[in-house]
Amino acid sequence: MQQNAEYKTIIYEKDKENPHIQYILLNRPEKNNAISIGPGEMTEEYQDAVTRASRDDDIKVVILKGNGRNFCAGFDLSNVYRVYGGRPGVRPQLSKRLQVDFDHIAGMARTTLSCSKVVIAQIQGWCIEAGMWLVMLSDIAIATKNAKFAHRGQRLAFGGQPFMPFELFMGPTKRITEVLITGRTFSGEEAQEIGIITRAVEADEIDTVVHNLARSIVLLPRDAVHAGKIRRQLSYEMMGGANFFAHPVFHTLSTNLVYAEDEKENVFIRDREKLGEKEAFKKLHE
């Protein structure tokens, strides 16, 4: 696959055998497909690619993948907080944070759920935080058994917040809540058991399994694909699961925490300035 010239962080390409199947790949393999935030970055390019697929009448299935060894490492830690204009001694405006969070932090997930095609997520390697949002908001998710899932970003400032109610009714609520609060790592097999993904398969089988699944779905009429998707979206709305307004508010609040004196040893934003994002995050987890 070759990256389209109009995208720097996304690969957008039709399947070579079946014109009804579209691939959208997160394409920052050197960063483990960490999601860069803001205009002209992955958050914007991804939304453009998914919207483009939604409007293409030939497409019935979108296969969402990550280029390279890992599906997605979550949001790029070199961007977080700085994307608001925050820096040492400068606390960004609330209005700026809310707008960025609504347009970009929640925007990728909102666009995934509202895609009019069947979205299949194909997961290998690491799938962290915002990468998990994309997986959970896809219609179907197939992962390798040895894939690694984690809500590690929760350890920064979020204390076990669900991205939206949708997350909590995906599987056993207590299991999901424990995964959110602890940010622990779990396998593709456990992700299937909890209900976060559809199926876990062997690594050497995943391409074939996903492609065959997509080929079976594209046998459905276009109108059936679209009507089915709209009906599922309406069901999520009726259950209160597709609310994308709460998260920007709580994300904004969580980037404005006040740490007590005995808690300041593990403040990622402060440590990042001294140690760099990689070492700061490693220190937090340890």
Secondary structure by P-SEA (a helix, b strand, c coil): cccccccccbbbbcccccccbbbbbbcccccccccccccccaaaaaaaaaaaaaacccccbbbbbbcccccccccccccccccccccccccccaaaaaaaaaaccaaaaaaaaacccbbbbbbcccccaaaaaaaaaccbbbbcccbbbbccccccccccccccccccccccaaaaaaaaaacccccaaaaaaacccccccccccaaaaaaaaaaaaacccaaaaaaaaaaaaaaaaaaccccaaaaaaaaaaaaacccccccccccaaaaaacccaaaaaaaaac
